[in-house]
Amino acid sequence: MNPVVRDYLLLGLRLGRLVDGLVDCYYGDPALRDQVAADAPADPRELSRQATRTLAALPGSDLEPARRRHLAAQLAALRAVADRAAGIPMSFRDEVRAYFDVEVTRTPQERYAAVHDEIDALLPGPGPLVDRVEEFYRRNTVPPDRLQRCVQAVSDALRERTRDRFGLPETERVEYTVVRDAPWNAYNRYLGGFRSTVALNAASGRSVAALPIIVAHESYPGHHTEHCLKEADLVRGGGQDEHTIALLDTPRCLVAEGMAEAAVDAVLGPGWGEWTARVLAREGVHVEGERVERMRALVLRLLPARVDAALLLHDEGGGQGEALAYLRRWMLLPPERAEQMIRFLADPLWRAYSVTYSEGGRLVDAWLAAREPGTSLADRFTTLLREPLLPARLRVDVARASLAPT
């Protein structure tokens, strides 16, 4: 194993002992994991210095330029993680920039108001808009007692489409479980060897377009598929052991979450709402497929309100009550959904990560749209699945496309 890669893996594993949940998955050399487990937890200030030393060693390593660039971005983020663990003050904006190489700003509220007008037209009727939205969600809920069965049905169908369109290792598998009171809707844990477990929050079935969005995002062709193809191509095929670890607060996560947000469009395309309605009808669950699809597109335009609420909470001196009211107003959420979101935004591990969905989604959508004429969305999406692209690369590609002659 390349010494710089080994140091990177050890750094990630050691930080994972200090920041619970930072290591999203590790399926590399077990001797490194055992070595870290046998040692006393490291001083985060020393881990910051270790990140600096490893960064300094990169230019003189025998790694290819693309691998050096990838590791440099990841190591810079891990140094910031170590600094935060050491108690060094950092604003929310600075934390997000250091981890994900993205700038976050407030979204003008008139944009949300315009989306509210479109939702009002989609869901006409008497009473406040927030009540009509809640009633729409209620009508299109996947009940907790049917969630796992419905998820499996959608997963089986999407798996076949993903295999045909993007390819999958023959032995890959995903196992689903249902949990309660998690701060997220679903969570993929990649185990290596082309296997994942996906935990589903029992309340996630009430989210608009919960299916197939959750399955596409977490499994086919989202996180599970990406891990499988990168293990096959980069780790087993290319000896790039740095991809045996996935670390949450790093730039690759911004692209990974943006890719997963686009997964349903890549595998199903327009009309996925009616497709889902047919699959769920066979399980005895009825949803308004076409309207759900339209509603989801509108709700995505409200997601930056989560970034606004995080800025309010962490940089602007607002309390949780003020952030809760903001989310309820602009995202049209009932109290319990807004409270769950506040839990996510307030969690020390997840607070910065919350931006990866909206900001990663925006960047990946722009990159997918910037494809060359004649390149299909599925072909462009395949590149995300198989290559370790980072935010800086995507921004460069988007900028180049904007300057190309039409």
Secondary structure as GFF3:
##gff-version 3
##sequence-region A 1 406
A	DSSP	alpha_helix	3	18	.	.	.	ID=ss1
A	DSSP	beta_strand	23	26	.	.	.	ID=ss2
A	DSSP	alpha_helix	30	38	.	.	.	ID=ss3
A	DSSP	alpha_helix	44	57	.	.	.	ID=ss4
A	DSSP	three_ten_helix	58	60	.	.	.	ID=ss5
A	DSSP	alpha_helix	65	85	.	.	.	ID=ss6
A	DSSP	alpha_helix	92	100	.	.	.	ID=ss7
A	DSSP	alpha_helix	109	122	.	.	.	ID=ss8
A	DSSP	alpha_helix	129	139	.	.	.	ID=ss9
A	DSSP	alpha_helix	144	166	.	.	.	ID=ss10
A	DSSP	beta_strand	173	179	.	.	.	ID=ss11
A	DSSP	beta_strand	186	192	.	.	.	ID=ss12
A	DSSP	beta_strand	195	201	.	.	.	ID=ss13
A	DSSP	three_ten_helix	202	206	.	.	.	ID=ss14
A	DSSP	alpha_helix	210	218	.	.	.	ID=ss15
A	DSSP	alpha_helix	223	230	.	.	.	ID=ss16
A	DSSP	pi_helix	231	236	.	.	.	ID=ss17
A	DSSP	three_ten_helix	241	244	.	.	.	ID=ss18
A	DSSP	beta_strand	245	247	.	.	.	ID=ss19
A	DSSP	alpha_helix	251	261	.	.	.	ID=ss20
A	DSSP	alpha_helix	263	267	.	.	.	ID=ss21
A	DSSP	alpha_helix	272	281	.	.	.	ID=ss22
A	DSSP	alpha_helix	289	300	.	.	.	ID=ss23
A	DSSP	alpha_helix	304	314	.	.	.	ID=ss24
A	DSSP	alpha_helix	320	331	.	.	.	ID=ss25
A	DSSP	alpha_helix	335	346	.	.	.	ID=ss26
A	DSSP	alpha_helix	350	353	.	.	.	ID=ss27
A	DSSP	alpha_helix	355	369	.	.	.	ID=ss28
A	DSSP	alpha_helix	377	386	.	.	.	ID=ss29
A	DSSP	alpha_helix	391	403	.	.	.	ID=ss30
###
